[in-house]
Amino acid sequence: MMQAKKKTVFSGHKGPVYTITSGINAGEVLSGSSDQRLGSWNLLTGEAGDFSAVMPTHILALISIPSSKIIVAGTSGGTVHFLDPVNKKEVKADKYFEAQVFDFAISEKHSLLFVSSGDGRIIVTDLRSFEKLKTLQLSNEKVRSIAVHPDEDSVAVATSNGHVHIFSLPLMQETYNWFAHDLAANCLCWHPEGKYLLSGGRDAHLKVWNPAKNFELIEDIAAHNFALYSIVFSPDGKLFATASRDKTVKVWDAETRQLLLRINKEKQEGHINSVNKVIWTAEGLVSTGDDRAIILWQIESSE
């Protein structure tokens, strides 16, 4: 059996927190909220970090670029902000879309940044110069999630029309495209060794796809009561966690895909509203959502 121990609760945002990501420093987490603030939090000390920023509109997406120590923030106004947290300045702000910026992913191997939007597009950007290289129109609906394969030679993309697309890298040539979820495909995550691709949908289902057999469906799991918003693997690859609009975080066995733990308000004093994002760091599992709280969990065996 598994159990979750609440280690730290970070508070300070005045609106729902839509996204979190690891920072450029060890033990650091960054958050973006509807209050237009980018916050940093130290998981080691349990205190707020020394970097923050204010954006012109809601912050929906964040990612850190380790090689250049740059933080990238995407807003509901369609602007992408490139931030230097060391010198505490904005390097560049670029209007990418008229619609929202929904997600980021990077390939350090190919020096590429992927940016997705609410109008169905992806823009591929050079990771060093921050210049736009290519634009792809995938649908007329939101592109909700981007996940780069562990070998960085392909990337998976989920859209609100229920489809998942696979592109080869670095040229972004489409190799697969299939209908994965009723209503919308919301989130994607690769197994750390590329054994399978996980997708989560607005249909509340978690699906497991086999890349070795043309992304044949391995398993379809009725995982939550409402839409899935985020999936992440533990650092050792033995577990993964899912986050949902149903206010819960669930922890699963990565080998068997069996449910091991359900984290909610009643049992662990978890979130009281939709859980929008989970990340898994060396310090533990971090979750956040519409209740404005950022919670660090210690996940361990109860045996």
N, C-alpha and C positions, 0 to 999 in steps of 0.2 A: 504493500500500500504506500501511497505517496501522501505527503502533507505539505501545505503551504504556510509559512510563517511570515507575517508582515514585519518587515525590517524597518522601513522608513516610508513616511508619506510626505511628499513635497507639495506645498501649496503656495499660491502666489498669483496664479492666473485668475482673471476676472470673467472668463468665459470658457466654453468647452475647449478642451485640448484635442486637436485633430491629429497631431502627429508627434512622434518622438524618434530620435535617432542617436546613435553613439556619437560623442564628440571627438575632437582631434586629440584630446588628452585621455590618459588612462582613468577609468572610473567616472567619466563625464557623460552625461546625457543632455541632449538638447530638446526643447519642446517648442511647438508652435500652436497658437490659439486663435480663437475668434476675437480676442481682445487686441489682436494685431502685434502681440509681443512675442519675441523669441527669447526663451529663457534657457539658462544653463544650470545644471544641478550636479553636485558632487556626491556620487554614491558611496564614496569612502568616508566622507565626513558627515553626510546627511544634511548638508547645508547648500544654499544657493551658490552657484559659481560666480565668477567675476566677469562674465560676458553676457550681455543682453542687447537687444536691438528692437526697434519699433518699425513695423512695416506700414504701408499706406492702407492695406486691406487685410482680411483674414489670412492667416498662414495655414496652408493646407498640406504642404510637403516640405521635407527637410532632408538633406543628406550632407555628410562630411566627405571631403576628398583628402585622404591621408597624405598622399604624395605632395600636395601643395599646401596643406593645412588651410584649406578654404572651406567655408560652410556655404551651401546653396539653399536658398529659401524660395519656395513658390507660393504665390498668393491667389486669392479668389479673383483678383483683378487681372490675372494672366501675366503678371510680371515675375521674372526670375531675378533674384538678388544674389550676387556673389560677394561674400563677406569675409574679411580678414579678422579673425578673433584675436590674433596676437597683437596686431597694431590697432585693433578696434576701429576699423573703417570699412566702408563699402567700396569694393573694387570696381564693381560694375552693376548696373541695373538695366535689364533689357526686357522690353515688352514682347513676349513670345506669342500670346494668344489674346483674343477678346474674351474667351471663356476662362474657367479656372485652370490653374496648374494642379494636377492631381497626384502625380508621383514622379520620382526620380529613380534612376539606377545608374551605376557606373561600371565601366570596364577599364581598369588600370592597364590591363594587357594591351588593349587597342587604343587607349587614351580617348575614351568616348564617354560622354554624358548623355543619358536618354531622359527626355522630358515629355510627359504626357498631359493631355488637356481634356477639358470638358466638351470640346467640339469634335472629338474623334481623331485627333492628330497626335503624332509623335514627332518631335524635333530632335535630331541627333546633333550633338554639339562637341567640338573639340575640347578635351579636358584641360588642355594647357592654355590655349588662346581664348577659349570661351566663344569662339566663332561658330555660327550655325553651319552645319555641313549638309544636312538632308532633312526634308520634311515628308512624312508619309501620312496620308489620309486613310485611316482604317475603317471608319464608319461615320455615321452622323451622331453617334452617341458617345458618352464619356469613355475615355481610356483610363481605367481605374487603377491598374497595377502593372508594374514592369519587374521582371526577375531575370537577372543574368545567370546563366548556367555556371556552376563552379569552375569549369575549364575556360569560361569566358569566350567560347566559340559559338555560342548561340544565346538568344534572349527570348523569353516568353512574355507575352502581352495579353492582358485581359480587358475586355470591353463590356460596356453595359448592354450590348445586344446579345450577351451570353456566349460570345465566341472567345476562344483562346488562339492566338497566333504564335508561331515559332519562326524566328528569323535567324539566319546564319550571320556570323560576324567575321570580319568587320563591315561587309558590304550591305548588310540588312536586306538580304534576299529571302523572301518568304518561302519556307519549306513545308510548313503544316498550318492548317487552319480548320478548326472544328467547333461545332456547337457544344458547349460544355455545361451550361447551366440555364435553367429556366429563369426568366426575369432579368438577371445580370450576373456576369462573372466579376467578382469584386476584388479578389486577392489571390496572389500566387506565391509559391515558395518551392525551391528545389531542395531535394535531399542533399546534404553536404557532399555526398559522393556521386551525385547525379543519378542515383538509382531510380528515382521517380520524381514526378512533378505533382505538387499538391495545388488544388484550386478550391477556393471557397466562394459561395454565391449568395445572392439575395434570396435564393430558395432555401437557405439554411443548411445546405448540403456541403460536405467536404468530399472531394473526389480525388482519386489517386490514378495517375496516368503513367503508362510505361513508355519511356522514350526509346527503348530497345525494340519495341514492336509498334512503331508508327503511332505512338501515344494512344495505344489501346487502353480502355478503361479497366483498371485493376480492381477498384473498389469504389462503391458509392455509399457514403455514410451520412445518415441523418444526424448531423453533429450538434446543432443548436436549435433553439425555438424560433429565432429570427436570423436575419442576415449575418453572414460572416464578414468581418472587416479586415482581419489581419491574421497571418500565420508566420511562425518563426520557429527555428530549430534551436535546441540547446547547444552550447559550444562543443560538447562532446558528441553531438549527433545522435544521442540515444533517445531523446525526447523531442516532441514539438508541442507548441502551444497555439491555441486558436482564440480569437477574441470576437465578440459578437454584440449585436444590438440588443440581445437578450440580457445584457448586464453581467454576463459571466465570462470568465477565462477558463478554458479547459486544457488539461495537460494529457498528452497521448504518448503511448509507446511507439517509437519510430519504426520498429521492426514489425510489430504485429498490428499497429494502428488501433490498439485497444485503449479505451478511455481509462485513465488512471486517477484523475483528480478533477473536481469541479470547484472553482473558486467563485464564491458569490458573497453577497452582503450578509446573508443569514449565518453562514458557518465561519467565514474568515474575516468579516467586516470588509468585504470587497467593495466594488463600485456600485453606486446606486442608480446609475444611468448607463447608457450605451458605452461599451468599451471599444474605442476606435483604433487602438494600436498597441501591439506588444513587441518588445525587443528583448533579446536574451544576451546578457553580458556576463563577464567573469564574476561580477558581484551578485548576479541573480536575475530573475525575470522581472522586467519592468512593464507596467501596464498604465494606460491612461484613457480618458474618455470625457464624456459630456459633463461629468460631475466636477471637472476641473482638477481632480486629484491625479498625481503621478505616484504610483505605489511600487516600491521595490519589494519583491517577494523572494524568500529563500525556499526553494523547492527541494525536498529531501525525502528519503524513504522513512516511513514511520516504524519499520521493523527493527 
